[in-house]
Amino acid sequence: MTLQIWTWLLIAITFSIYIGIAIWSRASSTKDFYVAGGGVSPLANGLATAADWMSAASFISMAGLISFSGYDASVYLMGWTGGYVLLALLLAPYLRKFGKFTVPDFIGDRYYSNVARSVAVFCALIVSFTYVAGQMRGVGLVFSRFLEVDITTGVLIGMIIVLFYAVLGGMKGITYTQVAQYCVLIFAFMVPAIFISIQMTGIAIPQIGFGSTGTDGIYLLDKLDQLHRDLGFHEYTSGSKSKLDVFFITAALMVGTAGLPHVIVRFFTVKKVSDARKSAGWALLFIAILYTTAPAIAVFARTNLIETVSDKPYKDLPSWVANWEKTGLMRFTDKNNDGRVQYVADPMINELEVDKDIMVLANPEIANLPNWVIALVAAGGLAAALSTAAGLLLVISASVSHDLIKKMINPNISEKGELIAARISAIIAVSIAGYFGINPPDFVAATVALAFGLAAASFFPAIILGIFVKRMNKEGAVAGMVVGMLCMLYYMMKFKFDWFGGGTQDEWWFGISPEGFGTVAMIINFIVSLTISSMTPKPPQEIQELVENIRIPSGSGKPQDH
C-alpha cells in the first residue's frame, strides 16, 4: 500500500478509538469532568500522565533539537526528566491530599483569597495557552506532510478531534483516551528507532546502538563529530552554551514542570494519596522509555541526513526531500548554481534549510523504512500532540468555569450550569489554541520551554511555600506571583518576540536565554513572597493547621482533615 493509504488507515483507526473511548466515558458530573470522578487506578493514571507529559515537544521536537544542537540540547532531557521526579516526590502527594480540582483552587483556598485565586487563574491561562500553541503546531506539522494538506487545515482538523473528546468526556474521557494515546505514541516512537538501530549498528536496543560502532566499524558519535567538523558545525558531543545558561535552562524546566497545572491535575484523579505516589512511579517508568530513546533517534537522524544530502546532486536526492519541501519545512536554494547541495554551517554558503521539528517525522523516510512504519510515526505524533492539548484545554476550561465562575462570580451556579460553562470555555479555548497553532511564536520545543519558564516564575514558589511554610500568607503569595510572572513576560517579549525595542542575544541579562530566565523570575518570586509575608500579618490559625495537616502522611494515626 502507498504511504498515503497507510497514513489515512492508521489515523482513522486511532481516531476512531479515541472518539469511541470519549463516547463510552463521557462526563455526567463536574467531578467526572474535572478529575475523572477521582477513581482512576494508579496504572491507568501512570499511562495517562505519561501521555499528558510527552507532548508534541517530547515526541516531535526534542529529538529534533538534540539532532541539531547535540550536547547543548541535553538541557531538555535533564530538565524535563528531573522536573517530573521533583513533581512526583515533592508536590504531588501533598496536593492530592489537599483534595482540590485545580491548581488555582489550591492557591485560592491555601491563601484564603479570591485575589490569589484570580492571579492563579491568569497564570494558568497564560501557561496553558503558551504550551498548547506548541501542540497545535505539532498537529499541523503531521497533517501537512502525511495527509498533504496545509498546516492551517491540519490544525483545524486537530481542533475538531480534540474538541470532541475534551468537551464530551472531560477529564474522564481524556484520561482513558490518553491511555490509548500513550500506547500508540510509544509504539510509534520505538519501532522506527529499533529498525534504524539494527540497520546502522546491528543492535536492536537503540539506547545501546547509538553509543556503538556502525557497520563501518567507527563509533557513531565519533563519526557524527567528524561530519560536523567537516561541515563547520561545532562538534556534536561538545557544547556551545555557557554553563550558567545551561544551569538556568535546566532549572527552569525542572521547577516549571513542578508548576505545570495540566500535569498536577492528573494526581487529583486517583482515589487516595498512596495511589498518587504509585501512579507517579508508573509514569516515570513510561516516560523513561521515550526519553532514553530520544538521543539515539537524534544521532541516527542527524547522521543519515548529512550522509544523504550533503554535497549530493540535487536531482539525485531521494523523494522524501521533495515531499518535505512541499510543506515549506525544508528548502533548497542553489546559491552557486552547481546543482549540488551545500549543507554547511556558514549561512552565507549553506543551501539547505531544515526545520528542526521534522527530524523525528522524517527519520523513517530518510532511513528508507517501510511505508507502514512512516505512517505509524505520523499517528504517534498526532497522539502525542492531541493528548497534551486535551489536558491543557481541560485546565483552561476548569480555570474559567470552576475557579472563576463557580468560586468567584456565581457561587450558586448549579452543577449542570457549571458543566455547560466548562464545555463552552473548552470550545473558546480550542479556538484560541488553533490560532496560536496556525501562527506559532517558534518551533514546538522552544514554545513549550517558554511555558515551563512561565510556570516556574509563577506557580512553583506559591505551591512549594504553600505546602512547607506555615507563615506564608496571601499578601506574599500574590505579590510573588505577580512580580515573577511580569518579569518573565517582559523578558520573553523583549528577547523572544522583539517587543519593547527588541533585544539581541548579546543583550541577554547575565547571558541567560529567555528559556532559562524562568529560574531568575522564580528566585525573584521567592524573595518577594518571603519578604512581603514577613512584613504582613500571619495567616489565620485554621490555615496554619491546614498546612500542618497536609504534610502528615496518610495512615500515621494523627488527625487528618483531608
WOCOR-V611317 format. One record per backbone hydrogen bond with DSSP energy under -1.0 kcal/mol. CO is the residue of the C=O (numbers start at 1). NH is the residue of the N-H. Records with the same first field share a line. If there is no record, write none. Layout:
# WOCOR-V611317
CO: NH  NH
This chain:
# WOCOR-V611317
2: 6
3: 7
4: 8
5: 9
6: 10
7: 11
8: 12
9: 13
10: 14
11: 15
12: 16
13: 17
14: 18
15: 19
16: 20
17: 21
18: 22
19: 23
20: 24
21: 25
29: 33
30: 34
31: 35  37
32: 36  172
33: 171
35: 38
41: 45
42: 46
43: 47
44: 48
45: 49
46: 50
47: 51
48: 52
49: 53
50: 54
53: 55
55: 59
56: 60  61
57: 62
61: 65
62: 66
63: 67
64: 68
65: 69
66: 70
69: 72
70: 73
71: 74
72: 75
73: 76
74: 78
75: 79
76: 80
77: 81
78: 82
79: 83
80: 84
81: 85
82: 86
83: 87
84: 88
85: 89
86: 90
87: 91  92
91: 95
92: 96
93: 97
94: 98
95: 99
102: 106
103: 107
104: 108
105: 109
106: 110
107: 111
108: 113
109: 112
113: 117
114: 118
115: 119
116: 120
117: 121
118: 122
119: 123
120: 124
121: 125
122: 126
123: 127
124: 128
125: 129
126: 130
127: 131
128: 132
129: 133
131: 135
132: 136
133: 137
134: 138
135: 139
136: 140
137: 141
138: 142
139: 143
140: 144
141: 145
142: 146
143: 147  149
150: 154
151: 155
152: 156
153: 157
154: 158
155: 159
156: 160
157: 161
158: 162
159: 163
160: 164
161: 165
162: 166
163: 167
164: 168
165: 169
166: 170
168: 27
169: 173
170: 174
171: 175
172: 176
173: 177
174: 178
175: 179
176: 180
177: 181
178: 182
179: 183
180: 184
181: 185
182: 186
183: 187
184: 188
185: 189
186: 190
187: 191
190: 194
191: 195
192: 196
193: 197
194: 198
195: 199
196: 200
197: 201
198: 202
200: 215
205: 208  209
206: 210
208: 211
209: 212
212: 220
214: 217
218: 214
219: 223
220: 224
221: 225
222: 226
223: 227
224: 228
225: 229
226: 230
227: 231
228: 233
231: 345
235: 238
236: 71
242: 246
243: 247
244: 248
245: 249
246: 250
247: 251
248: 252
249: 253
250: 254
251: 255
252: 256
253: 257
254: 258
256: 259
257: 260
260: 264
261: 265
263: 266
264: 267
265: 268
266: 269
269: 40
272: 276
273: 277
274: 278
275: 279
276: 280
277: 281
278: 282
279: 283
280: 284
281: 285
282: 286
283: 287
284: 288
285: 289
287: 291
288: 292
290: 294
293: 297
294: 298
295: 299
296: 300
297: 301
298: 302
299: 303
300: 304
301: 305
302: 306
303: 307
304: 308
305: 309
306: 310
309: 312
312: 341
313: 316
314: 317
318: 321
319: 323
320: 324
321: 325
322: 326
324: 329
325: 328
329: 355
331: 353
333: 335
339: 314
341: 311
342: 351
346: 349  350
351: 333
353: 331
355: 358
356: 359
358: 362
359: 363
362: 366
363: 367
364: 369
365: 368
370: 374
371: 375
372: 376
373: 377
374: 378
375: 379
376: 380
377: 381
378: 382
379: 383
380: 384
381: 385
382: 386
383: 387
384: 388
385: 389
386: 390
387: 391
388: 392
389: 393
390: 394
391: 395
392: 396
393: 397
394: 398
395: 399
396: 400
397: 401
398: 402  403
399: 404
400: 405
401: 406
402: 407
404: 409
405: 410
410: 413
414: 418
415: 419
416: 420
417: 421
418: 422
419: 423
420: 424
421: 425
422: 426
423: 427
424: 428
425: 429
426: 430
427: 431
428: 432
429: 433
430: 434
431: 435
432: 436
433: 437
434: 438
435: 439
443: 447
444: 448
445: 449
446: 450
447: 451
448: 452
449: 453
450: 454
451: 455
452: 456
453: 457
454: 458
455: 459  460
459: 463
460: 464
461: 465
462: 466
463: 467
464: 468
465: 469
469: 472
473: 477
474: 478
475: 479
476: 480
477: 481
478: 482
479: 483
480: 484
481: 485
482: 486
483: 487
484: 488
485: 489
486: 490
487: 491
488: 492
489: 493
490: 494
491: 495
492: 496  497
493: 499
499: 502
504: 507
505: 508
508: 511
509: 512
513: 517
516: 519
517: 521
518: 522
519: 523
520: 524
521: 525
522: 526
523: 527
524: 528
525: 529
526: 530
527: 531
528: 532
529: 533
530: 534
540: 544
541: 545
542: 546
543: 547
544: 548
545: 549
546: 550
549: 552
553: 556
